[in-house]
């Protein structure tokens, strides 16, 4: 079975969503941020009890979703020797915002699996 086709199958829950990636830069004046948004597509399902076990302890009480997509989602990465860094991707889907907390790279099979927790309003 071709996984690439599977993440786009509407019968398996394929949907479009927005990925927001924020880059933060520190300077003497403070921290500034730059946000880039892109459209992505994949299957999104409610998080299961097994998925919750993969989350860090402090996030296990949160509502979570599991995303299967060919978009390279990220939990964030440091760069430039601590001067700037990229925050965890934010997923905007179904009128809510979710923060990516874990990514399993299955790119050899054409997709990544990500766990995301629901963000509070105004965060």
N, C-alpha and C positions, 0 to 999 in steps of 0.2 A: 504494500500500500504506500502511495506517495504522500508523505506527511505534508508537503507544501500545499497540495490540494485540500487536505483535511482542515488546515487552519482557515481556509476560505469557504468551507461548506456551511451554508446557512442552517442546514438541518442539525448540525452539531453545535450551533450557537455562534457562528461567525458574525461579527459585527464590526463596525468602524468605531474608532475612538481617537481622542487627541492625546498626544504625548507632549508634555511640557518639560523641557530640560533647562535648568537654571544654572548659570555660571556666576559664582561669587568671586569678587576680587577685593583683597585687603590693601589698604594704603594708610598713610598717616591720617588722612581725613576721615577714615572709616571704611565701611564695607559697602561696595556697590554690587548690584546684580544685573544680569542680562538674561532675558528669557527668550527661548526659541520654541515654537510649537510646530508640530508636524502631525499630519493625519496618518493613522496606522490602521491595520485590520488584523483580526484574529478571533479566536474563540475565548469567551470569558464565562467562567462558571463560578458559583459560590464556593468559598473555601470549605473544605471538609475538616473533620476533627484531626485527620492525619496531616493535613496541610498546616493546621495550627501548631502541631508539634514541631514543625520546621522553623517557626518564627522565634525570634528572641523572646525571652521570658517577659520583658516589659510590654510586648505587643500582643501577647496571646489572648488578651481580653477583647481585642478590637475585632470588628467585622472585617473579613478579608475576602478577596477574590483571587482566583487562579486564572492567569492569562497565558494562552498559547498563541504565539505570533512569530512571524519571521522578522519583525522589527527588533533591532538590537537594544533591548531595554537594559537599564543600568541602575545599580544601587548607589551610584555616585563614585567619583574618583578624585583623588588629590592630584594636583599638577603644579608646575612651576615652583617647586621647592617651598610650598606653603604659602605662596603669594596669592594664588587663586585655586579654586576647586569647583568641581561640578557636583551639585546636590543630587539626591535620588530623583529619578524620573517621577513625574506626577501624571497620573492617568485621569483624563476627564471622560467619564462615560456615564450614561444614564442619569445625567443631572447631578452627579456627585464627583468628588475628587478623591483619588486613591494614591498613596505613596508606595512605590516599589521598595520592598524590604529584602527580597531574596530573588536571585536569578539563577536558574539552572540552564547552562548553555548546551543545547542539543543541536547546534548549528550544523553538525555533520549530517543530521537528519532533516535539516531545513527549518528548524524553529528553536525558540527559547521558551522556557516555562518560567513564569514569574509569579511571585506572591506579592500582593499589594494590600495595605490596610487602609481603611477609610479615614480620611482626614476630617477634622472638625471644621465647621464653617469659620471663615475668616482667618485661617491659618496659612 
